[in-house]
């Protein structure tokens, strides 16, 4: 059977089947690496007099009960079943307590996650001061009062305060500082619109423009009951993406939706006395005698480790430089590098991520001879390739082998074209080299028992064993050795996730750590490989603070998008804390690091509407007013439900979460974007790779047919009848990006690729 006949079943319209689970399991599997919670969990209890021994009790696991009940009975009935089970367990516990317990006996108290903190208050205050002085806190969000900061700090990333502040920015009177004193350049907020008659495409962002993420939080924060649909409208209008389709009239109130600004030259700035809303900077500290003797009294240290000593060593704060003060468009302290990490054979997933980058970002490819002096800073895309299994060590010829494989891959070879050399670069990932390049880890990471720890789930890598020649040469009748088959099932030898059952857990765990290493060493923004760009990121580059985004409805981080400043104090904190917590970089664990240290505001948790607009809908939230398109499952991107399958072809790229900066499709590595044309379709310029991909698919289909006793059937892949009648969203986006490379259409800003 040829590739053009491949089809995927769709949910029939109006079908009333078992309701979807409350949680989207593909998203859970992505970060929990496919683990299904066990039915019972062990609870260790201390044995009096034996400090090194624990008595283990096995109790029912609420998470597993919840998963089973919701998937088996649906959301509503499943929730009722779970509540009933919980009530029965509580009733049984108290019944046993009443029957057998005495007044002298007490029941053990179970706590949540153990503490992770290893830094004292003095160090935490030093981290805040360093980040603010370096201009990495361009926000008026309050500093935690519990931090105990006694001085209102100068903030070069904020303009001076106005004489009177809105109530939402006024700090309550108290002994500790919760605001900063803006001494930075003034801001001018832009009204961005396409000007007639050029309204077919939105205008490129103004070079040096900055997104005020405080304003975005006001309109998009799920914690304040803001809808993703409304957030996307604000992002569209404020960013000028509603070109020629502006249906809102500017009656003065629309100024609240202007979230993009330009900084004025320093000469335009004026000095305004600080308005600290009741804070007196010269007032003596108000602190209790107990706190004077022990300033860390309110902090809970990680058990079994000592505080970090000596105090955290930080370099001199970086000098904040506004865009007008730069001598070149690119700030060397804040390089515009997108990082992405990939393991295994190059497929259509990194292929489409790169195409979406070229289609949306200001790469200058519409100009044949890009000028050296320009107002815009060209972003770069560094794709880091881990050539083998996550636990393997690259061989000496790894770089040469990597480029040889990329050149032979139909999906990767187009990006080796000289036209893309200034904006796309392939980098070899070497775990040892990268860890040694992080000063906070270099001298100690080898003392860890394992590098593969995710959320407390540690995967140990045993020493490599010498294989016998007989075992290496033994094979099966079809030419595949027994060793090769075993390697496919061995979690330590997987290279990429080829199906939902062969999930490459080690590579995902390694990527959890890699994103922090890359941003800390080189600066820039990391994105997961299952991410597609949907608009220019110019305004996000201008905002100098660190950020990730929200884990759906939870007040936790998802680091599928991560911005850290190069060599920052925040990065130092994260690496030293992770080192004392067994190198655990799972986003849930990182959330605990920052919360316990009162540093959450330094890594701004943006609403997932900006990067992951479908997530809340897949978990049964905001379905009364969903965004466009309406996904109830991440799989809808690849297999669009029949009832809404007219949308992708009719609306195209402009109808796909317009306003969001990117889309995260959460895993699905094994699902092709375009089942009927599962090859790179980039035109005559890259026809050799296309023909090789078609031949490979045809040969595999014919081999499968012969194995089933069927005759080979020649198939014309370009026959329109072999195509899907209703194109899915993944197919529409792939074919849109490819049309830009073929020269059949401009990019999203109306710019034609110049070869």
Buried (B, 14 or more C-beta within 10 A) or exposed (E): BBBBEBEEEBBEEEEEEEBBBBBBBBBBBBBBBBEEBEEEBEEEEEEEEEEEEEEEEEEEBBEBBBBBBBBEBBBEEBBEBBEEBBEEBEEEEEEEEEEEEEEEEEEEEEEEEEBBBBBBBEBBBBBBBBBBBBBBBBBBBBBBBEBBBBBBBBBBBBBBBEEEBEEEBBBEEEEBBBBBBBBBBBBEBBEBBBEEEEBEBBBBBBBBBBBBBBBBBBBBBBEEEBBBBBBBBBBBBBBBBBBEEBEEEEEEEBEEBBBBBBBBEEEEBEEBEBBBBEBEEEEEEEEEEEBEEEBBEEBEBBEEEEBBEEEBEBEEBBEBBBBBEBEEBBBEBBBBBBBBBBBBEBBBBBBBBBBBBBBBBBBBBBEEEBEEEBEBBBBBBBBBBBBBBBBBEBEEEBBEBBBEBBEEBBBBBBBBBEBBEEBBBBBBBBBEEBBBBBEBBEEEBEEBEEBBBBBEBBBEBEEEEEEEEEEEEEEEEEEEBEBEEEBEEEBBBBBBBBEBEBBBBBBBBBBBBBBBBBBBBBBBBBBBBBBBBBBBBBBBBBBBBBBBBBBBBEEBBBBBBBBBBBBBBBBBBBBBBBBBBBBBBBBBBBBBBBBBBBBBBBBBBBBBBBBBBBBBBBBBBBEEEBBBBBBBBBBBBBBBBBBBBEBBBEBBBEBBBBBBBBBBBBBBBBBBBBBBBBBBBBBEBBEEBBEBBBEEBBEEBBEEBEEEEEEEEEBEBEEEEBBBEBBBBBBBBBBBBBBBBBBEBBBBBBBEBEE
